Amino acid sequence: MVNITAEHICNFETHGVELIKGLFKDYIDLIREGIEFNMENPGPYAAENLKTGEHGRFFDDYCNWNRISQFEKVIRESKVAEVAAKLMGSNTVQVFHDHVLVKEPGTSKPTPWHQDSPYYFVEGKQTISFWIPVDKVSDASLRCVAGSHKWPKPVLPTRWLNEDNFYKDVDKYMPVPNPDTENMPILEWDMEPGDAVAFNYRILHGARGNESDKRRRAFSLRLTGDDARYVERPGPTSPPFPGHNMKTGDRLREDWFPLIYER
């Protein structure tokens, strides 16, 4: 069991992001199997994120954990829920969704800077994502802007392929910044398979392309805590979860978003 220290918790609260070494080290083969199955059997939300003429392959897909047994086993049997509860300071943990992101060798396209929260229909201080590479990563690692979860305005969500705005009411959002040119504090780590970056849904994050000759496969898991509630957005959300029938202020329905930890 990974020992979550007071330093881990303080860093997660202050910076909105923290590296957890070895959290999934016993589940790497299982996650790899799940990713390969996912790529061979994509779901309805699967996407290829390269334009004509761009090299490599940038695949992503989400909301597959309840049809891919390997992912469900990792979610239910690993210590991720207990770790999430400690980092969030939450008594409960629910599954929101999973996400697979694969950059094949020679894929120069970066993952654009974005916050996850504006795409989602859930808000709260107690939210957490885990980004778990199953390949050793350095330049293609996740990059997070420390403290961006406390910004007063969310960042405008955009579509990765078309690079257009996700919602029409842009005044409620701040433009997507460029942390590299604006001298923002970027946290990134060289990571081994089984390590995980834990981050709040409102952290601004992105990733460089994969110019190496090795694959960069990552599994992400999005969880929620006690204060997470359903909210209306000014347009369709991603993931959409059609027919959920929740109303503003509701906790996520547990038959769709199961409770996996209760202190």
C-alpha positions as a printed NumPy array, in Angstrom:
array([[  0.   ,   0.   ,   0.   ],
       [  1.289,   3.451,  -0.912],
       [  1.669,   5.602,   2.175],
       [ -0.161,   8.914,   1.661],
       [  1.603,  11.433,   3.865],
       [  0.664,  14.854,   5.158],
       [  3.025,  16.265,   2.511],
       [  1.089,  14.546,  -0.277],
       [ -2.173,  15.968,   1.066],
       [ -0.727,  19.465,   1.529],
       [  0.711,  19.508,  -1.995],
       [ -2.579,  18.328,  -3.477],
       [ -4.481,  21.069,  -1.627],
       [ -1.948,  23.823,  -2.384],
       [ -0.899,  22.986,  -5.939],
       [ -3.948,  20.971,  -6.989],
       [ -1.67 ,  18.197,  -8.214],
       [  0.701,  15.611,  -6.745],
       [  2.777,  12.65 ,  -7.944],
       [  1.968,   9.326,  -6.279],
       [  4.774,   6.862,  -6.938],
       [  3.914,   3.212,  -7.557],
       [  0.185,   3.459,  -6.852],
       [ -0.716,   1.103,  -9.725],
       [  2.519,  -0.918,  -9.947],
       [  0.652,  -4.189,  -9.317],
       [ -1.948,  -3.437, -12.009],
       [  0.146,  -2.324, -14.992],
       [ -0.283,  -5.514, -17.027],
       [ -4.029,  -5.403, -16.411],
       [ -4.263,  -1.759, -17.52 ],
       [ -2.195,  -2.503, -20.632],
       [ -4.561,  -5.352, -21.51 ],
       [ -7.529,  -3.029, -21.05 ],
       [ -6.002,  -0.337, -23.258],
       [ -5.269,  -2.793, -26.064],
       [ -8.804,  -4.179, -25.856],
       [-10.169,  -0.621, -25.922],
       [ -8.158,   0.27 , -29.033],
       [ -9.291,  -2.909, -30.805],
       [-12.893,  -2.402, -29.652],
       [-13.459,   1.375, -29.461],
       [-16.544,   2.775, -27.807],
       [-18.972,   5.386, -29.166],
       [-16.81 ,   8.29 , -27.95 ],
       [-13.503,   7.091, -29.423],
       [-11.602,   9.739, -31.381],
       [ -8.535,  10.102, -33.564],
       [ -7.055,  13.521, -32.819],
       [ -4.821,  14.177, -35.815],
       [ -5.614,  16.265, -38.871],
       [ -4.814,  15.136, -42.408],
       [ -1.074,  15.311, -42.93 ],
       [ -0.149,  15.09 , -39.248],
       [  2.058,  12.118, -38.391],
       [  1.622,   9.351, -35.849],
       [ -1.565,   8.473, -34.008],
       [ -3.307,  10.185, -31.084],
       [ -6.192,   7.971, -29.923],
       [ -8.515,   8.639, -27.038],
       [-11.698,   7.074, -25.71 ],
       [-13.665,   7.283, -22.479],
       [-16.543,   5.807, -20.449],
       [-15.578,   2.177, -21.017],
       [-14.817,   0.872, -17.521],
       [-18.126,  -0.983, -17.166],
       [-17.59 ,  -2.914, -20.431],
       [-13.841,  -3.557, -20.081],
       [-13.303,  -5.991, -17.229],
       [ -9.642,  -5.07 , -16.751],
       [-10.518,  -1.438, -16.034],
       [-13.286,  -2.37 , -13.617],
       [-10.968,  -4.706, -11.735],
       [ -8.374,  -1.926, -11.338],
       [-11.026,   0.515, -10.116],
       [-12.573,  -1.858,  -7.596],
       [ -9.528,  -3.775,  -6.348],
       [ -6.692,  -1.239,  -6.277],
       [ -6.215,   1.279,  -3.468],
       [ -7.079,   4.228,  -5.721],
       [-10.37 ,   5.022,  -3.974],
       [ -8.765,   5.103,  -0.524],
       [ -5.933,   7.293,  -1.816],
       [ -8.453,   9.591,  -3.513],
       [-10.421,   9.976,  -0.271],
       [ -7.294,  10.943,   1.66 ],
       [ -6.101,  13.473,  -0.926],
       [ -9.546,  15.075,  -1.307],
       [-10.351,  14.972,   2.394],
       [-13.569,  13.158,   1.524],
       [-15.539,  10.47 ,   3.321],
       [-16.879,   8.989,   0.09 ],
       [-15.599,   8.355,  -3.431],
       [-17.653,   7.787,  -6.586],
       [-16.552,   6.782, -10.085],
       [-17.151,   9.477, -12.696],
       [-15.464,   7.954, -15.73 ],
       [-12.303,   6.515, -17.262],
       [-10.237,   7.84 , -20.187],
       [ -7.6  ,   6.225, -22.393],
       [ -5.062,   8.396, -24.249],
       [ -2.485,   6.863, -26.584],
       [  0.242,   8.67 , -28.518],
       [  2.077,   6.329, -30.823],
       [  5.775,   6.932, -31.632],
       [  6.393,   9.944, -33.841],
       [  3.184,  11.752, -32.865],
       [  4.135,  15.416, -32.707],
       [  0.686,  16.745, -31.762],
       [  0.501,  17.972, -28.157],
       [ -2.469,  17.53 , -25.863],
       [ -3.847,  21.097, -25.737],
       [ -3.822,  23.031, -22.469],
       [ -7.222,  22.637, -20.801],
       [ -9.095,  22.167, -17.548],
       [-11.36 ,  19.127, -17.301],
       [-14.002,  20.727, -15.112],
       [-15.616,  23.022, -17.743],
       [-16.323,  20.018, -19.973],
       [-18.05 ,  18.103, -17.17 ],
       [-21.491,  18.434, -15.596],
       [-20.059,  18.116, -12.099],
       [-18.579,  20.755,  -9.775],
       [-17.043,  20.66 ,  -6.334],
       [-13.78 ,  21.153,  -4.498],
       [-13.509,  17.407,  -3.898],
       [-12.699,  16.11 ,  -7.368],
       [ -9.694,  14.114,  -8.498],
       [ -8.202,  12.554, -11.619],
       [ -5.409,  10.01 , -11.79 ],
       [ -3.2  ,   9.955, -14.916],
       [ -1.406,   6.62 , -15.101],
       [  1.174,   5.877, -17.81 ],
       [  1.843,   2.23 , -18.628],
       [  5.046,   3.191, -20.458],
       [  8.024,   5.075, -19.069],
       [  7.536,   8.764, -19.882],
       [  9.636,  11.917, -19.768],
       [  8.989,  14.519, -22.487],
       [  5.496,  13.135, -23.137],
       [  4.538,  13.276, -19.457],
       [  1.546,  15.173, -18.11 ],
       [  2.196,  18.886, -17.466],
       [  0.137,  20.747, -14.841],
       [  0.004,  24.415, -13.85 ],
       [  0.339,  24.553, -10.067],
       [ -2.474,  26.411,  -8.309],
       [ -4.66 ,  26.796, -11.407],
       [ -7.505,  24.988,  -9.606],
       [ -7.931,  28.187,  -7.554],
       [ -8.243,  30.59 , -10.492],
       [-11.397,  32.738, -10.199],
       [-12.546,  31.974, -13.753],
       [-12.538,  28.621, -15.563],
       [-10.656,  28.218, -18.83 ],
       [-12.747,  28.095, -22.015],
       [-13.072,  24.469, -23.186],
       [-12.251,  23.782, -26.831],
       [-12.537,  20.828, -29.204],
       [ -9.122,  19.257, -29.635],
       [ -9.399,  18.414, -33.322],
       [-11.352,  21.399, -34.677],
       [ -9.8  ,  23.825, -32.16 ],
       [-13.1  ,  25.687, -31.816],
       [-14.932,  26.738, -28.65 ],
       [-17.039,  24.154, -26.839],
       [-19.62 ,  26.68 , -25.576],
       [-20.97 ,  29.897, -27.077],
       [-21.037,  32.029, -23.905],
       [-17.317,  32.798, -23.838],
       [-17.61 ,  35.709, -21.37 ],
       [-17.932,  33.284, -18.462],
       [-14.523,  31.813, -19.244],
       [-10.938,  32.976, -19.544],
       [ -9.066,  32.374, -22.818],
       [ -6.795,  29.35 , -22.953],
       [ -3.397,  30.632, -21.743],
       [  0.042,  29.533, -22.884],
       [  1.825,  28.603, -19.654],
       [  5.194,  28.24 , -21.399],
       [  5.243,  31.843, -22.63 ],
       [  3.406,  33.322, -19.63 ],
       [  5.899,  32.018, -17.039],
       [  3.358,  29.907, -15.168],
       [  4.609,  27.314, -12.635],
       [  4.46 ,  24.03 , -14.55 ],
       [  4.85 ,  20.738, -12.692],
       [  5.836,  17.622, -14.615],
       [  7.654,  14.438, -13.741],
       [  9.584,  11.612, -15.341],
       [  7.335,   8.649, -14.585],
       [  7.612,   4.887, -14.415],
       [  4.739,   2.525, -15.249],
       [  2.486,   2.406, -12.195],
       [  3.164,   5.958, -11.053],
       [  0.186,   8.329, -11.08 ],
       [ -0.337,  12.064, -11.193],
       [ -3.34 ,  13.025,  -9.063],
       [ -4.946,  16.348,  -9.925],
       [ -8.067,  18.404,  -9.3  ],
       [-10.567,  18.698, -12.179],
       [ -9.82 ,  22.437, -12.391],
       [ -6.066,  22.079, -12.902],
       [ -4.843,  23.43 , -16.245],
       [ -2.915,  20.623, -17.89 ],
       [ -1.612,  19.334, -21.198],
       [  1.159,  17.199, -22.673],
       [  3.763,  17.429, -25.386],
       [  3.708,  15.212, -28.425],
       [  5.5  ,  11.882, -28.422],
       [  8.544,  12.311, -30.648],
       [ 10.23 ,   9.208, -29.203],
       [ 10.339,   5.729, -30.718],
       [  8.315,   4.304, -27.819],
       [  4.564,   4.214, -27.266],
       [  2.947,   6.499, -24.708],
       [ -0.17 ,   4.864, -23.35 ],
       [ -2.009,   6.349, -20.407],
       [ -5.116,   5.433, -18.453],
       [ -6.97 ,   8.167, -16.586],
       [ -9.541,   7.683, -13.87 ],
       [-11.884,  10.479, -12.751],
       [-13.445,  10.276,  -9.283],
       [-15.606,  12.56 ,  -7.132],
       [-15.964,  13.219,  -3.406],
       [-18.51 ,  14.418,  -0.867],
       [-19.268,  17.888,  -2.231],
       [-19.412,  17.061,  -5.964],
       [-22.779,  18.012,  -7.438],
       [-24.453,  18.014, -10.837],
       [-24.473,  21.41 , -12.587],
       [-25.959,  22.664, -15.841],
       [-23.536,  23.837, -18.531],
       [-24.285,  26.234, -21.421],
       [-24.2  ,  23.354, -23.906],
       [-23.676,  19.586, -24.257],
       [-21.037,  18.262, -21.891],
       [-18.241,  15.798, -22.502],
       [-18.849,  13.042, -21.586],
       [-22.554,  13.618, -22.336],
       [-24.17 ,  10.717, -20.391],
       [-27.514,  11.156, -22.204],
       [-30.71 ,  10.487, -20.255],
       [-29.164,  10.861, -16.801],
       [-32.204,  12.809, -15.443],
       [-30.182,  14.608, -12.76 ],
       [-30.975,  18.161, -11.668],
       [-28.738,  20.984, -10.473],
       [-27.499,  20.272,  -6.939],
       [-27.978,  16.492,  -7.129],
       [-25.221,  14.099,  -6.157],
       [-24.264,  11.898,  -9.073],
       [-26.682,   8.984,  -9.253],
       [-25.005,   5.937,  -7.718],
       [-26.477,   3.42 , -10.157],
       [-24.517,   5.138, -12.947],
       [-21.612,   6.495, -10.888],
       [-21.034,   3.863,  -8.202],
       [-19.796,   4.527,  -4.716],
       [-16.476,   2.705,  -4.4  ],
       [-15.335,   3.969,  -1.009],
       [-16.977,   5.063,   2.22 ],
       [-14.896,   5.959,   5.235]])
